[in-house]
Amino acid sequence: MRVESESMTQFAQVMHPVEICPPEAPVHARLNLDPENVKNGLGQLVLTLVRLLHELLERQALRRIDAGSLSDEQVERLGLTLMRQAEEIDRLRKEFGLEEQDLNLDLGPLGRLF
């Protein structure tokens, strides 16, 4: 497998601290890694990763539902679990004082997280 250096450069720009990102990069495309505000910067990073995993789980669940590989009871439990997960992510986001857009990571050629 070959990794294109241009794609890796774009990915690295998104992941670098604010002062390394180009000034034209939108604020929401950067992680806040300010040493004075470590709690929120770390919270943003962790919640962004949790949100990414949640989105992947939702997509996988929809594939399984569409394929008909789950019973009605399993579909109900899965939906309830994903809903509670989303509520908890939202609660934590508010606890850290983050906006919804703060967790919307730019994945380069793949587009925005949500």
C-alpha positions as CSV (number, residue, x, y, z in Angstrom):
1,M,0.0,0.0,0.0
2,R,1.4,3.4,-1.0
3,V,0.6,6.6,0.9
4,E,0.5,9.8,-1.1
5,S,2.6,12.4,0.5
6,E,0.2,15.2,-0.4
7,S,-2.6,13.5,1.5
8,M,-0.4,12.9,4.5
9,T,0.6,16.6,4.4
10,Q,-3.0,17.7,4.5
11,F,-3.7,15.3,7.3
12,A,-0.7,16.5,9.3
13,Q,-1.8,20.2,8.8
14,V,-5.2,19.3,10.4
15,M,-3.5,17.5,13.3
16,H,-0.9,20.1,14.1
17,P,-1.4,22.6,17.0
18,V,-3.0,25.9,16.1
19,E,0.2,27.9,15.8
20,I,1.6,25.4,13.1
21,C,-1.6,25.4,11.0
22,P,-1.7,27.8,8.2
23,P,-3.5,31.0,9.1
24,E,-6.1,30.5,6.3
25,A,-7.2,27.2,7.9
26,P,-10.7,27.5,9.4
27,V,-10.8,27.6,13.2
28,H,-13.0,24.5,13.4
29,A,-10.4,22.5,11.3
30,R,-7.8,22.8,14.1
31,L,-7.5,21.3,17.5
32,N,-7.1,23.6,20.4
33,L,-3.9,22.5,22.0
34,D,-3.2,25.7,24.0
35,P,-1.1,24.7,27.1
36,E,-3.2,27.1,29.2
37,N,-6.3,25.2,28.3
38,V,-5.1,21.6,28.3
39,K,-8.4,20.2,29.8
40,N,-10.5,21.5,26.9
41,G,-7.9,20.7,24.3
42,L,-7.6,17.2,25.5
43,G,-11.4,16.9,25.9
44,Q,-11.8,18.1,22.3
45,L,-9.3,15.5,21.0
46,V,-10.8,12.6,23.0
47,L,-14.4,13.5,22.2
48,T,-13.5,14.0,18.5
49,L,-12.1,10.4,18.4
50,V,-15.1,9.1,20.4
51,R,-17.4,10.8,17.9
52,L,-15.5,9.3,15.0
53,L,-15.9,5.8,16.5
54,H,-19.6,6.5,17.2
55,E,-20.2,7.5,13.5
56,L,-18.4,4.3,12.4
57,L,-20.5,2.2,14.7
58,E,-23.7,3.8,13.4
59,R,-22.7,3.2,9.8
60,Q,-21.8,-0.5,10.5
61,A,-25.2,-0.9,12.3
62,L,-27.1,0.5,9.3
63,R,-25.2,-2.0,7.0
64,R,-26.2,-4.9,9.3
65,I,-29.8,-3.7,9.5
66,D,-30.0,-3.3,5.7
67,A,-28.5,-6.8,5.2
68,G,-31.2,-8.3,7.5
69,S,-28.7,-10.0,9.8
70,L,-30.3,-8.7,13.0
71,S,-33.5,-9.6,14.7
72,D,-36.1,-7.0,15.6
73,E,-35.0,-7.2,19.2
74,Q,-31.3,-6.7,18.3
75,V,-32.2,-3.7,16.1
76,E,-34.1,-2.1,19.0
77,R,-31.3,-2.7,21.4
78,L,-28.7,-1.4,18.9
79,G,-30.7,1.7,18.2
80,L,-31.2,2.5,21.9
81,T,-27.5,1.9,22.7
82,L,-26.4,4.3,19.8
83,M,-29.0,6.9,20.9
84,R,-27.7,6.8,24.5
85,Q,-24.1,7.0,23.3
86,A,-24.9,10.1,21.2
87,E,-26.6,11.7,24.3
88,E,-23.5,11.0,26.4
89,I,-21.2,12.4,23.8
90,D,-23.4,15.5,23.6
91,R,-23.4,15.8,27.4
92,L,-19.6,15.6,27.6
93,R,-19.3,18.1,24.8
94,K,-21.4,20.6,26.7
95,E,-19.4,19.8,29.9
96,F,-16.2,20.8,28.2
97,G,-17.8,23.9,26.7
98,L,-17.4,22.8,23.1
99,E,-19.7,23.5,20.2
100,E,-20.9,20.8,17.9
101,Q,-18.6,22.1,15.1
102,D,-15.6,21.7,17.4
103,L,-15.9,17.9,17.0
104,N,-16.3,18.0,13.3
105,L,-12.8,17.0,12.2
106,D,-11.7,17.6,8.6
107,L,-10.6,14.2,7.3
108,G,-8.9,15.6,4.2
109,P,-10.0,13.8,1.0
110,L,-12.7,11.9,3.0
111,G,-14.4,15.1,3.9
112,R,-15.8,16.3,7.2
113,L,-16.6,13.8,10.0
114,F,-20.3,14.7,10.0
